[in-house]
Amino acid sequence: MKEAIVHPGPRAEIIDSPVPEPGPDQIVTKVVVTGTNPKDWKLGDTGPNPINQGDDIAGVVHAVGGNVTEFKPGDRIAAFHEMLAPGGSYAEYAVKAATIPLAAVTAAIGLYERLRLPLPWQAITTPLPLIIYGASSAVGSYAIQLASLSNIHPIIAIAGGGSKHVETLIDTKKGDIIVDYRNGNDALVSGIKDALQKNGLSKIEYAFDAISEKGSYQNICQVLDAHGQITLFLPGSKFEGIPETVTKSVTSCKCVFADVDPESAEGKAGVKTGSKEFGFVFFRFFGRALQQGWLRSHPYEVVPGGLGGVETALRDLKEGKASAVKYVLRIADTSGVSR
């Protein structure tokens, strides 16, 4: 099969590889479409070895492991490949153990595992303001939709060129508002304060920073309560300038593949369930939410060339050309791949 390996740059190399075999709890999918994510070029630039960085999959089940009972060959699926593991989605065939795209599950982890906000099936009825920075990104857009399902309002959505897309997600009748970061840092901070005042609120305690660079969290901390919480999305960063009294966390969707560490405080206390079970529940919830129309997918743009377009897509992501759009690739468009 054809497979794209991501090198620093980003640069993508298409190679021939054997079709993977599923482990006992895995599924091998014939990939029809794969999505791209900013982390693909970031990890490609910083990771120890070039690998297939693709994680978002839409395709057809090719083979299943012996312990798999929910899927069978021929099933159409959307999937999330385990980050940094073999069998990524920049290929004709990919290995998976979950059924939801990266951006959606990342948003869920940030809101509910890190910030500990009310779950959609435990929605609140009183105001709970939330800043979502990077609201037009795929992660930010799913965060808005999930927060709305939890009836979390007002949502103060920070966006720029993708504001028109964000307008379709927020509920202005519940106080949601967009603040444009392109007007400068001072105007951004003032805009957040004005949004709180308009809603009769004096403080904000929760922030979801899907950007986590270029002054985003510094701006947030100018309005966040001194004992508030912020979750960020660039693992490995120091996030200097966040007050010590603010509780900060880092969100990574990789945790949904991890069992409770027996050497952790939770493991030593006898806790058996954690992020992996959170993922198990939310993967199924997303299926129902999509079926019921509670969630909708992010706008997308097909990059020409199939796997030959990986490099172009990742370079455009790195250069910040994507706004309120996800780049996807049709594998059948790859040179040398039979349709």
C-alpha positions in Angstrom: 0.0 0.0 0.0 1.0 3.7 -0.3 1.8 5.6 2.9 2.9 9.2 3.5 5.7 9.7 6.1 5.9 13.2 7.5 9.4 14.7 7.9 10.4 18.1 9.4 9.7 21.0 7.2 7.0 19.8 6.8 8.0 17.4 4.0 6.0 14.3 3.1 7.5 11.2 1.5 5.2 8.5 -0.1 6.5 5.0 0.4 5.3 1.4 -0.2 4.4 -0.4 3.0 2.7 -3.7 3.9 -1.0 -3.6 4.7 -1.2 -3.7 8.6 -2.7 -6.5 10.5 -5.1 -5.8 13.4 -4.3 -6.6 17.0 -6.9 -8.4 19.2 -8.7 -5.1 20.0 -8.0 -3.2 16.8 -9.6 -2.6 13.4 -7.9 -2.1 10.1 -9.7 0.4 7.9 -9.5 1.0 4.1 -9.1 4.7 4.2 -11.4 6.7 1.9 -10.7 10.2 3.3 -8.2 11.4 5.9 -8.2 14.7 7.8 -5.2 16.8 8.7 -4.5 18.5 12.0 -2.0 21.2 13.1 -0.3 18.7 15.4 0.7 16.6 12.3 3.3 19.2 11.2 4.2 20.2 14.8 5.0 16.7 15.8 6.7 16.1 12.5 9.0 19.0 13.2 9.8 18.0 16.8 9.3 14.2 17.0 12.3 11.9 17.2 11.6 9.9 14.0 9.5 10.6 10.9 6.3 8.7 10.9 2.8 8.6 9.4 1.2 11.4 11.4 -2.4 11.0 10.1 -5.1 10.3 12.8 -8.5 11.2 11.3 -10.1 8.5 9.2 -13.3 8.0 7.2 -13.5 4.6 5.4 -14.6 1.0 5.4 -13.6 -1.7 7.8 -11.2 -4.1 6.2 -10.4 -6.5 9.0 -11.0 -6.8 12.8 -9.2 -8.3 15.7 -10.4 -11.3 17.6 -11.9 -9.3 20.5 -13.8 -6.8 18.3 -17.6 -7.3 18.4 -19.1 -4.0 17.5 -17.7 -3.8 13.9 -17.3 -6.1 10.9 -15.7 -5.9 7.5 -17.7 -3.7 5.2 -18.9 -1.3 7.9 -18.6 2.4 7.1 -16.9 4.3 9.9 -15.3 7.5 11.1 -12.3 6.9 13.3 -9.5 8.3 15.4 -6.1 6.6 15.1 -3.9 6.4 18.2 -1.5 9.3 18.0 2.2 8.4 17.3 1.4 4.7 16.9 2.0 2.7 13.7 -0.8 2.5 11.2 -1.7 6.2 10.7 -4.3 7.5 8.3 -2.0 8.9 5.7 -2.2 5.6 3.9 -4.5 3.3 2.0 -5.1 1.3 5.2 -5.0 2.4 8.8 -5.3 0.9 12.3 -7.8 2.2 14.8 -9.2 1.6 18.2 -11.8 4.4 18.4 -14.5 6.0 16.4 -14.4 9.8 16.6 -12.2 12.4 14.9 -9.4 14.0 16.9 -10.8 17.5 17.1 -14.1 16.4 18.7 -12.7 14.2 21.3 -10.0 16.8 22.1 -12.7 19.4 22.8 -14.5 16.9 25.0 -11.4 16.2 27.1 -10.6 19.9 27.5 -14.1 20.8 28.7 -15.0 17.8 30.8 -11.8 16.0 31.8 -9.6 19.1 32.4 -12.0 21.9 33.2 -14.6 19.5 34.9 -17.5 21.4 33.4 -21.0 20.0 33.5 -21.6 17.1 31.1 -24.2 17.4 28.3 -26.5 14.9 30.1 -26.1 17.0 33.3 -26.8 20.4 31.7 -27.0 23.4 33.9 -29.7 26.1 34.1 -27.8 29.0 35.5 -25.2 31.3 33.7 -21.7 29.9 33.5 -19.5 32.1 31.3 -16.8 30.4 29.3 -14.0 31.8 27.1 -13.2 29.7 24.0 -10.1 31.1 22.3 -9.7 29.9 18.7 -13.4 29.4 18.3 -13.3 28.9 14.5 -10.8 26.1 14.6 -12.1 22.5 14.5 -11.3 22.0 18.2 -12.9 25.4 19.1 -15.9 24.8 17.0 -16.6 21.4 18.6 -16.0 23.0 22.0 -18.8 25.6 21.3 -21.2 22.8 20.3 -20.5 20.7 23.3 -20.6 23.6 25.7 -24.0 24.5 24.2 -25.2 21.0 24.8 -24.2 21.4 28.4 -26.2 24.7 28.4 -23.0 26.6 29.2 -23.6 30.3 28.5 -22.5 33.0 27.8 -19.8 31.7 25.5 -17.2 34.4 24.7 -15.8 33.1 21.4 -12.5 34.6 20.3 -12.1 34.4 16.5 -10.9 36.4 13.5 -11.4 35.6 9.8 -13.6 32.6 10.7 -16.1 34.7 12.6 -18.9 34.0 10.1 -18.6 30.3 10.8 -18.7 30.9 14.6 -21.9 32.9 14.2 -23.6 29.7 13.1 -22.6 28.0 16.3 -23.3 30.5 19.1 -26.6 31.5 20.7 -26.8 35.3 21.1 -30.1 35.0 22.9 -28.2 33.3 25.7 -25.5 36.0 25.8 -23.0 34.4 23.5 -20.7 36.8 21.7 -17.7 36.9 19.3 -14.7 39.1 20.1 -12.3 39.7 17.2 -8.7 39.2 18.2 -7.5 41.1 15.1 -8.5 44.4 16.7 -5.5 44.1 19.1 -4.8 42.9 22.6 -6.3 45.9 24.4 -9.5 45.8 22.4 -9.7 42.0 22.9 -9.4 42.3 26.7 -11.9 45.1 26.7 -14.3 43.1 24.5 -14.3 40.2 27.0 -15.0 42.5 29.9 -17.8 44.2 28.0 -19.3 40.8 27.2 -19.4 39.9 30.9 -20.9 43.3 31.9 -23.6 43.0 29.2 -24.6 39.6 30.8 -24.6 41.1 34.3 -21.6 39.0 35.3 -18.6 40.2 37.3 -16.1 37.4 36.8 -15.2 34.5 34.5 -13.6 31.3 35.9 -13.2 29.0 32.9 -11.2 29.4 29.7 -10.5 26.9 26.9 -7.5 28.1 24.8 -7.4 26.1 21.6 -4.6 28.4 20.3 -2.2 28.5 23.3 0.3 30.8 21.7 0.8 34.3 20.2 -0.5 36.0 23.4 -3.7 34.1 23.7 -3.4 32.9 27.3 -1.8 36.1 28.4 -4.9 38.0 27.2 -7.1 35.5 28.9 -5.4 35.8 32.2 -6.1 39.6 32.2 -9.8 38.8 32.7 -9.8 35.3 34.2 -10.6 35.1 37.9 -7.5 34.9 40.1 -8.6 31.4 41.1 -10.0 30.4 37.7 -9.1 27.5 35.4 -7.6 27.4 31.9 -6.8 24.5 29.7 -4.2 24.7 26.9 -3.3 22.8 23.9 0.4 22.8 23.2 2.1 20.0 25.1 5.7 20.8 26.1 5.2 24.5 26.3 6.0 26.3 29.6 3.1 28.8 29.4 4.9 31.5 31.3 3.0 34.4 32.6 0.0 32.5 34.0 -0.6 33.4 37.6 0.2 30.7 40.2 -3.3 31.0 41.6 -4.8 30.0 38.3 -5.3 26.2 37.8 -3.8 25.3 34.4 -4.0 22.0 32.5 -2.9 20.7 29.2 -5.3 18.9 27.0 -4.2 16.0 24.7 -6.5 13.5 23.1 -3.8 10.8 23.4 -5.0 10.1 27.0 -8.1 8.3 25.8 -5.9 5.3 24.8 -4.2 5.1 28.3 -5.2 2.9 31.2 -5.0 4.2 34.7 -1.3 4.2 35.7 -1.0 1.8 38.7 1.8 4.1 40.1 -0.3 7.2 39.9 -2.2 8.6 42.9 -5.4 7.3 41.4 -3.9 3.9 40.7 -2.5 3.5 44.2 -5.9 4.5 45.6 -7.5 1.6 43.6 -9.1 3.7 40.9 -9.8 1.5 37.8 -11.4 3.9 35.4 -10.1 7.1 33.8 -9.6 8.8 30.5 -9.8 5.6 28.5 -13.3 5.0 29.8 -14.2 8.7 29.2 -13.3 8.1 25.6 -15.3 4.9 25.5 -18.4 6.8 26.6 -17.9 9.9 24.5 -17.1 8.0 21.3 -20.6 6.5 21.5 -22.2 9.8 22.6 -20.8 11.5 19.5 -22.4 8.8 17.3 -25.8 9.6 18.9 -25.2 13.4 18.8 -24.4 13.2 15.1 -27.4 11.0 14.4 -29.7 13.3 16.3 -28.3 16.5 14.7 -27.0 17.9 18.0 -23.5 18.2 16.5 -22.4 19.0 13.0 -19.1 18.5 11.2 -16.5 21.2 10.6 -16.3 22.9 7.2 -13.7 21.2 5.0 -11.6 21.6 1.8 -10.4 18.8 -0.3 -6.7 19.1 -1.1 -5.9 17.7 -4.5 -3.5 14.8 -5.1 -4.6 12.4 -2.3 -1.5 11.4 -0.3 0.5 13.6 -2.6 -1.3 16.6 -1.1 -0.2 15.9 2.5 2.8 18.2 2.3 0.8 21.0 0.8 -1.9 20.7 3.5 0.5 20.6 6.4 2.5 23.5 5.0 -0.7 25.6 4.6 -1.6 24.7 8.2 1.9 25.7 9.4 1.6 29.0 7.6 -1.8 29.8 9.2 -3.7 29.7 5.9 -6.6 27.6 7.3 -9.5 29.6 8.8 -12.7 27.8 9.9 -11.8 25.0 7.5 -10.3 21.5 7.8 -8.1 20.1 5.1 -9.0 16.6 3.9 -7.5 14.2 1.4 -9.1 11.6 -0.8 -6.8 8.5 -0.8 -8.1 7.4 -4.3 -6.7 10.6 -5.7 -3.2 9.4 -4.9 -1.0 8.6 -7.9 -0.5 4.8 -8.2 -3.6 3.9 -6.0 -6.3 1.9 -7.7 -9.8 3.5 -7.3 
